């Protein structure tokens, strides 16, 4: 397969072709449906409760038009609101006389679906959720070279004819909460203009709107079809079969993150730490955390296996940012090259709990070897790198200065110290000199949410005698 790419799910408004795209804003004014008029005074409102009877706060409530099944597109126009802390929701306008109503509570993994109702029925006044069925899979797509169109990496997954729709983006798997029942899952490009262009160029609808039969799903079920490949060349009835063939050698690593309170932690940034000693840190004053993915609503994350490693082990660092501040952080266990050699599936490394971030304040004192006249006793010409092993936290500065590292994982950590001269480090690493002769390790225990004041560490510049 050419240009095979991952696809990633985030929960968002459904995309509909041939009508105006919907948003979370409530529609105001008069709305008509097949000649019938709904007055502005008509309001759809009620309270949503979970299975245990508690209010369903921050649940998504979607109102949708009845689907038109004689059309190729089975995604109804819809609007949505979010419940408040008491589980109360309200639409200030109505999309049609007869409509569908869906509720999705990702925190409790519960849903509700009313396939047909009216204002007079008032079946929406009090809503009791039920345990959701879960669709969990991976979406890949094949972009054909020299094709007349480039669909990009944005897709939509949708239960045919319902408001249960999600956006899917490149670089991750997709996950949906759905009600119990017999369903078909439709997958199609998320850009409606691109879909229109494909149809104008003669692409068959069966190659644009791919359908998967999920069969009978019960409350609490988890179904994992695929992996799935969306392709402009594959036949509709071979979607799963071809995807299994094309993705059989895909190696990934996954895990689950828990917040400090023990609940699944969503929207946590994840970074692969390939270089646990920061040896590839050759420019600038500090390393940066570079998020490669984020966790889903259940705290789950997936990343591809690193294509190369400078050492024998690696791990993952996690960061949860709130109000532009690092609120909670964490690190995974170390993984070895041996664990991922020949991996052709997903390696789940289990759960990791986040904690409040810690800080470290320390300094580096220069201690010159008096027997080596080539070494300078000038603090300003001796740079050092200080960092926390297995994290993105490394800084470069001159000796005899205090340093501060923040946003650190708490608990037992190792402080790494070595020369800040890239040429010196490159020569040492290529030599047969053991690491302990040019890297200093200092054990520290970082207090959760606090600052650790570390005593001054000493640094002696490496001498030429180290190679003897």
N, C-alpha and C positions, 0 to 999 in steps of 0.2 A: 504494500500500500504506500502511496506517495504522500509525503507531508502529513503523517498521522499526528494528531494533536489531542491533548486532553480537553475535556470540557468540564466546567465548574458550575455548580448550582448555587444561586442566591435567591432568597424569597423576595418576589417583587410583583408588580401588577402584570396581568397577562397582556399579550400583544394580540391585536385583532386586525385582520386584513380587510380592506374595503369599507372600513368605517373609522371614525375618529378614535385614536388610542385613548384609553382611560387612564386616570390618575387617581391618587388617594383623595384629591379634593372632591368635596361633595358637589354634585351638579345642582344648580339653582334654576328656578323657573318652571315653565310648563313643559312636560314631556309627553309625546304622543306615541301610541303603539297601535298599529292597524286601525287608525281612525278614532281610537278612544283617547280621551284627554284626562290627565291626572292633575288635579289641582295642587297648587303650592301648599295648601293647608294640610294635605294628606302627608302623614309622617309614618315611616317605618321605624319603630324603636322597640326596645325590650331589654331584658337582662339575660346574660349567659352564665350558666353555672357548670362547673366541672362534674365529673362522675362522683366525686366525694361530696358534692353539694356546695363547695366553696366558690366564690365569685371568680369568673375567668377573666382576670385582668390582662390587658395588652393582647387580647385575641383579635385576629383579623376577621372582620365580617364583610362578606362580599355579596352584593346584589347584582344579578345578571338577567339579561333578557333570555327568553326561552330560545334554545338553539334551533337553527334552521338546518335540519338534517338532509335536505335535498341539495344543499350547497356543499362544495368540497371542504370548506372551512367550518369546523365544528366548534369554534371558540366564540362563545357569546360575548357581546359587549357588556361591560361590568363596571361598577364603582365599588369602593370599599371604604370602611372606617375602622377604627380601633376602639375596643372597649376601654373604659376607665377602670380605676382601682376597685370599683364595686361591680364590675362586669356589665355595666350599662353601656349600650350603644344607641345611636340614633342617626338616621339619614334625614337630612332636611329637604330631600326631594325624592321622588320615586321614578325609577327608570322606565317602568311600564305598568299597565294594569295587572298583568300576570307576569310573574317573575320567579326566579330561583333565588335561594338564599343559602350561603355556605359560611361556615365558621371554622377557622383553623387556629388552634391553640398549640403553638410549638413547644411551649414550656411544659405543658402537661401531656403532650403527644395525644391530643384528643381533637375530634372534629364533629361537625354536624352538617347535614345536607338536607335541604328542603327542595326537591326537584321542581315543585310547582305550587304556587300559592298566590293569593290575591290580598288586596287591602282589607276586604270584608272578612276574610277568613281569620285574621288575627293570630295565625299559628306561630307568629314570630315574637309574640309578647314575652314568652318565657321559653328559653331554649336550654335543653339539657344535652350536654356533650356526651359522646361515646368514645371509647378507645379507638384510636385510628389504626388503620392498616398502613404499612410503610413500604414504599417502593424505593429501593436503594440499588443504584447501579453506576456504571461509568459510561460516559458518552464520549466517543471518539468521532472524528470526522475526517473524511478523505477529500482533500481539495485537488481536483484533477488539473494537471498542468495543461496550459494552452486552452483552458476552458473560457467560454465567452463571459462567464460571471465568476466572481469570487465572493462566496457567501460569508467569509469571515468566521469568527469564533463565537457568535452570539446565536443561541437557539432558544426555543421554547418547548417545554414539555407540558402536556395538558391532557387531563381526562376528557375524552371526547364529549363535547356538548355541555360541559360543566364549568363552573368558575375555579375549579382546582387546577391552576396553571402556575408554572414557575419559569423564571428565566434561567438559562444555563449558559455559563461562560467558560472560556478556555482555562485549562490548568487544574481541573478538579473533577470529582464525581458529582452525581446529582442525587437528591434525596427529597421525597415527597410524602406528605401525610394525606391519606385519602380515606373516604368512608368505605365500609364493607360493601361488597357487591361484585357484579361482573363488569369489568371495565376494559376499555381499550385506551392505550396511552399513545397520544399523537406527538410526534417530534418533527419540528420544522424550523427553518431559519427565522431568527427573530426580527430581521429587517423586512418590514412589509413591502417596501419599495423594491427590494431585491427579489422577493417572491414574485411580485408583479412582473418584473423584468424576466425572470426565469420562465414564467408562463407565456409571456409574449414571444420568447425565443423558441417555444415549442417543447419545453420540458414537460414530461408527463406529470400529472398531479400525484401519481403514486410514487414518484421519485422526489417530490418536494415535501409532501405530507406523509411521513413514515408512520405506520401504525403497528403497535405491539399489543397482542392479546394477553392481558394479565390473568385471564380466567377468574375463577371465583376467589375472592379475598374476604377473609373474616376479620373481625375486630382483633387487634393485637398481632395479626400476621405480619411477617416481613418477607417481601418478595424481592429477589435480586436477579432480574433478567439480564442476559448479556454476559460480558460487556456488549455495548451497543455501538455500531458504527453507522453514522449517517453518511451516505455516499450518493452522488448523482449518477453513479453507474450501476450500483447493486440493485437487484430486483427486490421488490417490496417483501416477498415471502421468504427471502434469505437474509433478512436483516440480522437476526441473532446468530444464525449459522456462520455467516461470513465474519461477523464481529469476533466470535470465539476463535476462529482461525487466524485472524489478523492480530489479535491481542494476546495470544497464548504465551508470548515471551515478554510481557510487560511486567517489570519489577517495580514495586512501590513499597513505601513504608507508611504506616498509619498509626494513629494513636488517639486517645481521648483526653481532653483537659477538663479538670474540675476546678471551679473557683474556690476561694478560701472557705466559703460556706458549704462546700461539698456538692453543690449543684453543677451540672454541665455548664461550661463556660463558652459562650458564643463570641464570635468576632475577635478571637485572640490571634495575634500575628505569630507566624511560625517561621523560623530561619534555620537552615542547615548549617551547622558549624563543622566544616570540613577540616579546617586548620586549627586544631585545638590549642596549639601553642602560639598562634598568631605569627608564625614565621614568615608568612607571605605578606605581612604588614610592612610595606616598603615606602609608602608615601603618606604625607599628611601627619597631623598631630594625634589623630585618634581613629579607631575603626568605627563603623556605623552598623547599626542593626538594619538589615535589609530583609523585609518581609517577603516570603515566597508564596505564602498562602495564608488563609485565615480559617478558623474553625467554623463549623456549621452550627445550627441551633442546638444540636446535641453534644457540642464540644468536640466533634470529630475533625480530624485533619488527615490529609494524604499528600505525600510528596514523592517524586521519583527518587530512585536510588542514586546517590552521587556518581557521576561518571568517572571521577578520579579523586584520589585522596593523597595528601602529602605525607600522612602518617598511617599507622595501623588501625586507628580508631576515629570515630566521629560521634557527634550527638546533635540534639536539636535544642534550640532556645526558644522560649515563649514569652510574649509580652502583650499585656492587655492595657490599652491606652484609653483613658476616660478624661474628657475635657482637656485634651492635649497633654495630659500628664500620665506617666507610667504608673498605673495603680497596682497591678499584680504581675508577677513574673514567675518563671520556672525554667527548669532544664530537664531533659530526659536522661536516662541512663546512657552510658557509653555503649556504642555498637562497634563491632570489629569487622574488619574486611572479611573474615571467615564466615560471618553470619550472612553476608549478602552475596558471596560468591555463588554463581549459578542460580540465583534467585529468579524465579519466573512467575511469581505470584505476589500477593501483598503480605508483607511481614508486619503484624500488629504488635507494637511494643507496649501495649496496655495503657493504663491510666497514669496521668501525672497531675499532681495537685499544685496549684499556684499559691504563692504567698505574697505578702506585701514586700515591696522592693527595699533593699538595704543599700548602704553606702560605706565606702572605705576611704579613710584619710590616712595617708602615710607619706614618707619622704625617703629619698635615696641619698645616703652619704657616700662620698667618694673616698675610697681607701686605695692609695697607689702603692704598688709593689716597689719598694725602694731599691731592690736589686735589679730592676728593669729600667734602665735609663731612657728607653724609648717611650715610656708612658708619661703623660702629662698630669700634673696635679692641679690643673685649671678646671674647675667645675664646668665652666661654660663650653668647653670643647669636648666634653664627654657626655654624649646623649645615651639615654637608656629607654627601653621599652618595658612597661609594667602592665600586667593584665591579669585577669582571672582565667585560669585554664578552662578550656572547653566552652568559652562564651565569646560574645562579640566585643567584650569590654577590654580594650587594650589602648594605652596612650603612650605617646613619645614625648619626652622632655629632657632637659639637661639635669645633671646630678645636682645635689645640694638644694633641691626645691621640693616643697610639699606638693603632693598629688592628691586628687580626689576622683574616685570612681563612684558613680551612682547608678541606680536602676539595676542593682545586682541581685542575683538569687541568694536567699538567706541560707544559713546552715554552714556546714563544713565545706570550705573551698580551698583552693591552692592558688597563691599569688605567684606569678611567673615573672622573672626579672632577667633581662639579658641586654647586650649591647644594642644601641639604637642605630648603629651604622650598618646599612644593608650590605655593603661590600664585605665587611668583617664577618657578618652572620652567614653570608653566602659561602665564603671560604671555609668557615668552620663546619657548616653543615655538609659540605662536599668532602671534608676530610674524614679520617677515621677516628677523630677525637670524640670520646664519649660525651653525650649531652651534659652530664653532670659537671663537666669542667668549664662550661660556658653558660649554663642556665642555672639560676638559683630558684628553688621552690620553697615557699614559706606557707605553712598551714595556718589558716585563720578560720574563726567561727563568726559569721556575720549575723548580727541580730536582726530578726524580722522587723521591718519598718524602722530600724534604727541606724545609727552611725557607729562604725568600728574605728576607734583611734588606734592605729597600729604604730608601734615604735619604728624608729628609723631603720631602714634596711641598708646594708652596706654593699657597695659595688666596687670591684677591682677590675679595671680594663684588662682584657685578655692580652697576654704577651706572646711573643714568638716562641717562647719556651714550651708553650702548650702543644706544639706540633712535634716535639722531640719524643 
